[in-house]
Structures are given as C-alpha cells and as structure tokens.
Amino acid sequence: MYSVVPTDPGVTRQVLAQDPALMLVAFRFEEGAEGRLHSHPHVQSTFVQSGRFAFVLAGETHEIGPGESLMIPSGIEHGCRCLEAGTLIDSFAPRRDDFL
C-alpha cells in the first residue's frame, strides 16, 4: 500500500498500482481545491469516481462528474478546479516516477 501524500492545498494523492508501463493514482479533492495548470510527457486519463470538476484542457473548460472521464494527451497543459468534493482516478502511461 502506498502512502497518501498532500499535493496542492485541499488535494491528496495516493498511488494505487504501478508498473513501468502504467500507473493508477487516486486524487482526493476538497470543494474549491485546484490542481494547478501543468503538462507532462505522460498520456493521462482521468475518471471521476465522485464529485464534480471543471477541467481546463488546452485552454478549453470541460465540466465532468461521476462516471465521466477525459483523455489528456502527452504535453498538453491541463488543470482542474473541484466544484464538489470528490475523487479522481487517474492513469498515466508510462509510470510517473516522480510520484514514487
């Protein structure tokens, strides 16, 4: 089991499973918390387990809720704001070694 790690104010991260080719991570957000704009070379998918989120993806805003998901291509600037407290389940390919 991996530790829960604080990332941004009101946000925690926990690695759920990992292999060099793929990583699965839970991000838990308090209402109003933000995942700052950033980019990385990894392909990312995000799945909303609970809550509502406004994602900025390449300058466009997408509001998504439980059961919905987004694909984030490699190198694309993205971030989110939590509209209702909840959890995102993200996958990264390849693994994010900086999360270990």
C-alpha positions as CSV (number, residue, x, y, z in Angstrom):
1,M,0.0,0.0,0.0
2,Y,1.3,3.4,-0.9
3,S,1.1,6.5,1.4
4,V,-1.4,9.3,0.9
5,V,0.6,12.4,0.0
6,P,-0.6,16.1,0.1
7,T,0.0,17.8,-3.2
8,D,-1.8,21.2,-3.5
9,P,-4.0,22.8,-0.8
10,G,-7.0,20.6,-0.3
11,V,-5.6,17.8,-2.6
12,T,-4.1,14.4,-1.8
13,R,-2.5,11.8,-4.0
14,Q,-2.2,8.0,-3.5
15,V,-0.6,5.6,-5.9
16,L,-2.9,2.6,-6.2
17,A,-0.9,0.4,-8.6
18,Q,2.1,0.8,-10.8
19,D,4.4,-0.9,-13.3
20,P,7.0,0.8,-15.5
21,A,4.4,1.0,-18.4
22,L,1.4,2.2,-16.4
23,M,0.4,3.9,-13.1
24,L,-3.0,4.2,-11.4
25,V,-3.5,7.1,-8.9
26,A,-6.3,8.4,-6.7
27,F,-6.5,12.2,-6.2
28,R,-8.9,13.4,-3.5
29,F,-10.1,17.0,-3.6
30,E,-11.9,19.2,-1.2
31,E,-14.5,21.5,-2.7
32,G,-12.8,24.6,-4.2
33,A,-9.4,22.9,-4.3
34,E,-7.4,23.2,-7.5
35,G,-4.9,21.1,-9.5
36,R,-2.6,23.8,-10.9
37,L,-2.1,24.1,-14.7
38,H,0.8,21.8,-15.8
39,S,1.9,19.5,-18.5
40,H,4.0,16.3,-18.6
41,P,5.1,13.8,-21.3
42,H,2.8,11.0,-20.0
43,V,-0.5,10.2,-21.6
44,Q,-3.2,10.6,-18.8
45,S,-6.8,9.5,-18.4
46,T,-8.9,10.8,-15.6
47,F,-12.1,9.2,-14.3
48,V,-14.4,10.9,-11.8
49,Q,-15.3,8.4,-9.1
50,S,-17.2,11.1,-7.1
51,G,-17.7,14.9,-7.1
52,R,-17.7,17.4,-9.9
53,F,-14.7,19.0,-11.6
54,A,-14.0,21.8,-14.1
55,F,-11.0,20.8,-16.2
56,V,-9.0,23.1,-18.4
57,L,-7.5,21.2,-21.2
58,A,-5.5,23.1,-23.9
59,G,-7.4,26.3,-23.0
60,E,-10.9,24.8,-23.1
61,T,-13.0,24.1,-20.0
62,H,-14.9,20.8,-19.6
63,E,-17.2,20.1,-16.6
64,I,-17.4,16.4,-15.7
65,G,-19.0,14.4,-12.9
66,P,-19.3,10.9,-11.6
67,G,-18.7,8.2,-14.2
68,E,-17.3,10.6,-16.7
69,S,-13.7,10.7,-18.0
70,L,-11.2,12.7,-20.1
71,M,-8.1,11.7,-22.0
72,I,-5.2,14.1,-21.7
73,P,-2.6,13.7,-24.5
74,S,1.1,13.9,-23.8
75,G,2.4,17.5,-23.4
76,I,-1.0,19.2,-23.2
77,E,-1.4,21.9,-20.5
78,H,-4.2,21.0,-18.1
79,G,-5.5,21.5,-14.6
80,C,-8.8,21.4,-12.7
81,R,-11.0,23.0,-10.1
82,C,-13.1,20.9,-7.8
83,L,-16.8,22.1,-7.8
84,E,-18.0,19.4,-5.4
85,A,-15.6,17.4,-3.1
86,G,-14.6,14.1,-4.8
87,T,-12.1,11.7,-6.1
88,L,-10.4,11.3,-9.4
89,I,-8.8,8.0,-10.5
90,D,-6.0,8.8,-13.0
91,S,-3.9,6.5,-15.1
92,F,-0.5,7.6,-16.5
93,A,1.5,5.8,-19.3
94,P,4.3,5.4,-18.8
95,R,4.5,5.4,-15.0
96,R,5.2,8.8,-13.2
97,D,8.4,8.0,-11.5
98,D,8.2,11.4,-9.7
99,F,5.1,10.0,-7.8
100,L,7.1,7.1,-6.2
